[in-house]
Amino acid sequence: MDEQIWGHRLWDSTTPWLIFLEFLGVAEAREREGDLFGSEGSPYPLVFKPAQRMFARNILYNNEALVRIAAEGLSDTAAWDKWLPLMARAAQGIAKGDFDYLRSRFASFRDFAALVGMLRSSTIENGSNKRWSSRFVFPFGRHALYEDLNPKGSREYINFGLPGELLYQMIARSGLADQLRPHLAATFDGDPCDKLMALLEPPYSEDRQTRGNSYLPYTFHQSFDDVARDWLAIFVQRLPRFDAYPHLARLGALHLMKYQLDVAAETAGMAKPAFICEVIASRRTPVRELSISSFQTNDALPQRAVEAYVAAIGSSAAWTEALEGDSPFHDCRSVMAEKVRWPDGDDYSGPQEPAELLASLRRAAVARHRQHVSNVHRSYGAGAGLVSRRGTTQLRYAPTDGLLKTLILANVPVRMNFAEFLELLFERYGMVIGEREAARVLGSEDFDKKSFQSNSARLQRRLRTLGMLRRLSDACAYVENPLARGTVR
């Protein structure tokens, strides 16, 4: 049922960086086939063959002997002769562990060891305790992209749980896919570090497996254009990839979170969600209370969507017709199996009544939903820098400096009046910070004008500290994109 509402799949046990790496792996595979974002036809169904690069991964992360041998001070020939058989025995996921091709590619064993150390230092989320086959270098280019595997070389879904594939399909179906295509294609080749990564792979063609298990149930959704617009705004500024990629990863997670909540609201027949954001104060404020309440309301939205989906089955024409037949329970069970593939076999053991069958479906769907999909809002929101417990024990919306910088780079071409910036955050992202936006979403009993004026004043001070706001007078403040500041008059 979660998959029918949001697609296959949103997965909470991942991070913005891992979602972004999964996306890049899909995009590189499709670009290699000359069909990035469906340039040669329909982007659906998504089928691709991601790289595995087991030689490079063994060298980088399954190679304990390298540092020890490099430190022994052996002659170049002796060091190679000692390391190569050890590496061949340690290698996993490779049919024939022959690493002798490396001798001719490096002037010395010491140079080889130094390169491996440099590339290891770029590992994404290096502090996490992942097994060697699930560790990833910074995405310098196509030779630094590969799928998540177990040590035997089989696909895993622990780190790449398919939200990256979902994100790829969202952008492929956006109205800006054609404009994004050349920017993304340019990221796969030409980086010097990517050429160094290529030195770790032998001259062979991988036996790549066909992937493509993701599913996006909408041909178009506003969320697709929203994420594509923000990514395009980052790309056109031509930032170095070390600067640009954190912003792209943060925006990807933010828009996946918004997609989940927007679709949930649509399914449940509710208004589009808003995010009342506290700019962190030294003590508890009314805005903090409202932000906590806003988070809790939004956090319940996905489950309400699941319950609404079940209710829609119970009010459908097919269900009504089944109730009027000669075998209501049997016919209703057939309708349910057709719509949501439940119950499966003998899984249902309750009363033989259609109403109880529907109630059992609701309980089963909610229980499954709570395992992973219900946590996407808080997981992706925290990863993007929107959801936080800082200064309190309860989750609420409190944008980090990193998210604020990303939003400015994605939305402020040169400079923008501060009040206009607050309105833009509300219109594009549903973020409520100032008093004007708060008055639009809060009732008179909750709206405290002075509290939101203080909230926006704190944001001004934070942006000024970050070098992203200039105050010309008491009544005139401008948010500035620091990358375009030189063009400001």
GIMO-V474814 format. One line per field, one symbol per residue. phi: phi as a letter, one per 20 degrees, with the letter a starting at -180 (. if undefined). psi: psi as a letter, one per 20 degrees, with the letter a starting at -180 (. if undefined). A space follows every 10 residues. Layout:
# GIMO-V474814
phi: ???
psi: ???
This chain:
# GIMO-V474814
phi: .gffedodbe cfebcgffff ffgfffffff ffemcflmfd rffcfecbcf fdlfffffff ccbfffffff efmffgffff fefgfffffe fcmcfceddf ffgfecfbff fffffgffff fegflfffed fffddcffff rffddaefce genefcdfed enffffffff ffeffdgfff gfffffeeco fgfffffffe dffbdfeeef dpeebdecfb bggfffffff ffffffelfg ffeffgffff ffffffffgg fffffffemd fgfdcfdeeg dfbfcgffff fffffffffe ggffffffff ffffdfffff fffeefcgff ffffffffec lbfdmdfece gecgffffff ffffffffgf fbffefgfff ffffneebdg nbedfbebge gffffffffe cdfcbbggff ffffgffecm edcefffffe ddfffdfcgf fffffffffg ffffffmcbc deafdcccec effdffefd
psi: gghhgiroqp phlrrhghgg hgghgggggh hhjklpkkhj bpipqoprnq qglhghhggg ilmhiggghh iikrrgghgg hhgghgghhh qqjpgomoji ihgiiqhrhg gghhgggghh ijpplhiqmq rhikqprpmh ahijprrprr hijqqqjghn jihhhghghg hhjrijghhh ghghhiiiqi phhhhhhhhi prnrpqnqqp rljrpojphq qhhghghhgg ghhggiilqq hhhghhgggg hggghhghgg hghggghikr qpqqooppop rhrprhhggh ggggghghhi gghhgghhgg hhgijqhhgg hhhiahmggg hhhhgghhgj lqqockhpja qlphghghhh gggggggghi gghiigghgh gghijhpqjp jriqqronpr hggggghghi iogfrqpghh gghghghhij pogrhghhhh iqrhhhpogh ghghghhhgg hghhhikjpp phrhjoqppp ohijhiip.
